[in-house]
Amino acid sequence: MPGHNDNARLGDNARPGGNDRLDDGTRTVRDFWKADVFSVKTIVVLAALLAIRTILGLSPLTIYIGSGFKLITFAYITDALAATFYGPIAALAFGFAGDFLGFLASGGTGGAYFPGFALSEMMSCFLFACFFYKRNITLLRVIAVWLLNLAIVILGLNSLWLIIMYGWSAGEVFALIRVVNNAIQSPIHIAILYLILTRIRRIDRYLH
């Protein structure tokens, strides 16, 4: 577990040049939490990503079953990009804003707003920041964060919210659907995320 010392490492094999954007082995606690979240350029890019996320949520590419239960979604792409480019603080804000704006844009057609799903989105975005912000993108990292997201957010938190909303019986059915659904879709989403992040990383320097 990282200590409170600013020099505590979040990685191994330290090397000189800790100011590099892709400092894979020497990202410190300060590096992790330091980000130009409030610059005009950052706000503009995050707003554009939020708009894309909202459009994806309204498109036929996103399929809902019940309130907040997304059977198929590609919002994780914008979540990962925001976290990769701007770090944990922006990721947390992006997760909350994305969930709330998505609900407003849908007109509440999926049911009443439930804040638990905002917490899920924030956690998901934070996990992306932990694995991708100021890190080299590798297939192993993409697989690891996806499986962690699956365990903590999709099968963990979201299942809890569905049980609270619909009761144990319905929650168990939704959980089973999620397990089968993600077993089928996960390899596809992992491949998409890896391909996008490894290619778009080249423009990272222009976004700060």
QUIVEN-V965299 format. One record per backbone hydrogen bond with DSSP energy under -0.5 kcal/mol. CO is the residue of the C=O (numbers start at 1). NH is the residue of the N-H. E is the energy in kcal/mol with one decimal. If there is no record, write none. Layout:
co=CO nh=NH e=E
co=CO nh=NH e=E
This chain:
co=5 nh=8 e=-2.3
co=6 nh=30 e=-0.8
co=8 nh=29 e=-1.2
co=17 nh=20 e=-1.8
co=20 nh=23 e=-0.7
co=21 nh=23 e=-0.7
co=22 nh=24 e=-1.4
co=23 nh=26 e=-0.6
co=26 nh=28 e=-0.6
co=27 nh=10 e=-2.2
co=28 nh=32 e=-2.4
co=29 nh=33 e=-1.9
co=30 nh=34 e=-1.7
co=32 nh=88 e=-0.7
co=33 nh=35 e=-0.5
co=35 nh=37 e=-1.9
co=36 nh=39 e=-1.2
co=39 nh=43 e=-2.3
co=40 nh=44 e=-2.4
co=41 nh=45 e=-2.3
co=42 nh=46 e=-2.7
co=43 nh=47 e=-2.3
co=44 nh=48 e=-2.1
co=45 nh=49 e=-2.3
co=46 nh=50 e=-2.4
co=47 nh=51 e=-2.2
co=48 nh=52 e=-2.3
co=49 nh=53 e=-2.6
co=50 nh=54 e=-2.5
co=51 nh=55 e=-2.3
co=52 nh=56 e=-2.5
co=53 nh=57 e=-1.9
co=54 nh=58 e=-1.2
co=55 nh=59 e=-1.1
co=59 nh=62 e=-1.9
co=61 nh=63 e=-0.5
co=63 nh=71 e=-2.6
co=63 nh=72 e=-1.4
co=66 nh=68 e=-0.6
co=68 nh=70 e=-1.1
co=69 nh=65 e=-3.2
co=69 nh=71 e=-0.8
co=72 nh=63 e=-2.0
co=74 nh=77 e=-1.6
co=74 nh=78 e=-0.5
co=75 nh=79 e=-2.0
co=76 nh=80 e=-2.6
co=77 nh=81 e=-2.0
co=78 nh=82 e=-2.5
co=79 nh=83 e=-2.2
co=80 nh=84 e=-2.6
co=81 nh=85 e=-2.6
co=82 nh=86 e=-2.2
co=83 nh=87 e=-1.7
co=84 nh=134 e=-0.6
co=86 nh=90 e=-0.6
co=87 nh=91 e=-2.0
co=88 nh=92 e=-2.6
co=89 nh=93 e=-2.0
co=90 nh=94 e=-2.8
co=91 nh=95 e=-2.6
co=92 nh=96 e=-1.9
co=93 nh=97 e=-2.7
co=94 nh=98 e=-2.9
co=95 nh=99 e=-1.9
co=96 nh=100 e=-2.4
co=97 nh=101 e=-2.9
co=98 nh=102 e=-1.9
co=99 nh=103 e=-1.8
co=100 nh=104 e=-2.3
co=101 nh=105 e=-2.8
co=102 nh=106 e=-1.6
co=103 nh=107 e=-0.7
co=103 nh=108 e=-1.4
co=104 nh=107 e=-1.0
co=106 nh=109 e=-0.9
co=108 nh=111 e=-1.9
co=113 nh=115 e=-0.5
co=114 nh=117 e=-1.4
co=115 nh=118 e=-0.7
co=115 nh=119 e=-1.5
co=116 nh=120 e=-1.8
co=117 nh=121 e=-2.3
co=118 nh=122 e=-2.4
co=119 nh=123 e=-2.4
co=120 nh=124 e=-2.5
co=121 nh=125 e=-2.5
co=122 nh=126 e=-2.3
co=123 nh=127 e=-2.3
co=124 nh=128 e=-1.8
co=125 nh=129 e=-2.0
co=126 nh=130 e=-2.3
co=127 nh=131 e=-1.7
co=128 nh=132 e=-2.5
co=129 nh=133 e=-1.6
co=132 nh=135 e=-1.9
co=136 nh=138 e=-0.6
co=138 nh=142 e=-2.1
co=139 nh=143 e=-2.6
co=140 nh=144 e=-2.4
co=141 nh=145 e=-2.7
co=142 nh=146 e=-1.9
co=143 nh=147 e=-2.4
co=144 nh=148 e=-2.2
co=145 nh=149 e=-2.5
co=146 nh=150 e=-2.4
co=147 nh=151 e=-2.2
co=148 nh=152 e=-2.9
co=149 nh=153 e=-1.9
co=149 nh=154 e=-1.9
co=150 nh=155 e=-2.9
co=152 nh=157 e=-2.6
co=153 nh=158 e=-3.2
co=156 nh=160 e=-1.9
co=157 nh=161 e=-2.5
co=158 nh=162 e=-2.1
co=159 nh=163 e=-2.0
co=160 nh=164 e=-2.2
co=161 nh=165 e=-2.2
co=162 nh=166 e=-2.9
co=163 nh=167 e=-2.2
co=167 nh=171 e=-2.3
co=168 nh=172 e=-2.6
co=169 nh=173 e=-1.7
co=170 nh=174 e=-2.7
co=171 nh=175 e=-2.3
co=172 nh=176 e=-2.1
co=173 nh=177 e=-2.3
co=174 nh=178 e=-2.4
co=175 nh=179 e=-2.3
co=176 nh=180 e=-2.2
co=177 nh=181 e=-2.9
co=178 nh=182 e=-2.9
co=179 nh=183 e=-1.8
co=180 nh=184 e=-1.5
co=181 nh=185 e=-2.4
co=182 nh=186 e=-2.4
co=185 nh=188 e=-0.7
co=185 nh=189 e=-2.3
co=186 nh=190 e=-2.8
co=187 nh=191 e=-1.9
co=188 nh=192 e=-2.4
co=189 nh=193 e=-2.7
co=190 nh=194 e=-2.4
co=191 nh=195 e=-2.4
co=192 nh=196 e=-2.4
co=193 nh=197 e=-2.5
co=194 nh=198 e=-2.2
co=195 nh=199 e=-1.1
co=196 nh=200 e=-2.8
co=197 nh=201 e=-1.2
co=199 nh=202 e=-1.0
co=200 nh=203 e=-1.8
co=201 nh=204 e=-1.5
co=203 nh=206 e=-1.4
co=204 nh=207 e=-1.6
co=205 nh=208 e=-0.7
